[in-house]
Amino acid sequence: MSMSTTIQLSESGSQELPATGAVFPYAAGELDAISKKAGARPVSEFYDDSEMLSEEECEEAGIERKEPQWFAAAEGLRTIDALIVEFESRDPNESLGEEWNTIQVEEVLLDLRAARSILAKAAETGEQFKFSVG
């Protein structure tokens, strides 16, 4: 099963990423390491998995369902900008991700630039965001 990422905005709703949408879930480890090194919040902290399990599934598993968490778009921009700076310095044909699902730097940059555009507009209007992975 493939995973992809959608940016959820508190007022505007879902915003799709144009490249693979898989950059965030499949390269999370590397993206988080780069974010931390740059002093920005790790990308994975913006993930919302509150809807991964239904109420019934949570009840069956004996766990409490998570409440969705929203983040300031400006904070997301700091992370995305740090990632863009790093990936612009790399060979566009370099691959990252898991062996069974590699992603080229040019695809990473496409999704990062799209995320930046979405978050910049959201920051202007004061919207909050979260990354939905599914």
N, C-alpha and C positions, 0 to 999 in steps of 0.2 A: 504494500500500500504506500503510495507516495504522500508526502506531506507538503503543504504549502502555507504561506503566511498571508494574512490580510491585515491591513491596518484598520482598526475600528476607531472612529472618531465619535466623541460624546454627542455631537449634534448632527453631523453630516452622515453618519453611518459608515458602511464598509467601503474601503478603497483598495482595489486590487493592485498588486505589483506586476509590472509588465513582463519581466524576463521569465524566470522560472517560478518565482514565489517560494522556491525551496532553499534559497540562500540562507535564510535565518535558521530554520530547523536543522539542516544538514551540515552547516558550518559553524554551529553555535559555539563550540569549544574554541575555535580559532578567533571568531569574532569577539567572544568574551575576553580572551587573553589580550587582544589588541586594545579593546576598550579600557581594560584595567590598566594596562601599561601607559595609556594616554591620560589616565586620571579621570576617565568618564565612567558612567554607570554601565555595567555589562548588559548587552542586548537581551540576554535571557531573562533578566529581571523585569523586562517589559512584557513578557509573555503572559497571556491569560489562558489558563487551562481550566477555568471554572465550569466550562460547559462540556468538558471531555466526558464526564460521567453524568448520567441522568440522576434525578433525585432517588429513583428506585435503585439504580446501581450503587449509589453511595450508601443507601440504607442496607442493601444486601451485603456490602463489604464492611459495614459497620464504621464508616467514616463520615465526617461532617462535610457537606458540600461547601466548597469555597465560594466566597463572595467575589465578584469581579473587582479588579483593582484598576484604577485609571491613573494616568501619569501626565504631568505637564508636558506639552509639546516641546517647549524650550529645552527641557531636560533630554528628551529623545533626540533633538537636533544636535546637542553637544556630542552624544554618542555617535550618531550617524556621521557628523562632520569629521570626527577622529578616525572613523573607519574609512571614509572617502580619502582622506589624506594618505593613509597607509596604502590603500589599494591602488591609488593613482601612481604610486612609486614602484609598483610591481609590473612584471611582464604581463600583458593582457591575456596571453595564452597559458599562463601558469594555472594549474589546477589545485583545488583544495576540496575538502570534504572527505567523506568516507570512500573507501576503495570502490564500493559498489554503486556509489552515487557521487561522482565528482562534478565540480562546478568550476568553470573558468573565471578568472579574475574579471574579464569583460562582462560576464553575466552578473557577477557580484556588484560591480559598479553600476550596472543598469538598474538593479533593484535598489541599491543604496541611493542613487540620485533620484529615483522616483519617490522613495520614502522621504528623502529630504524635501522635495517639492511639496509633498502632502503635508508633512509636519510643519514646514514654514508657513503655509497658508493657515493651518490650524493654530499655530502660535499667534499669528496676527489677530485672529478672532477669539483667542482665549479658550479654544477647545482643548479637551484632554484626549488622550489616545491610549491604546493598548494594541499589542500584536496578538492576533488570534491565530493559533497554529492548529491545523487540522488536516 
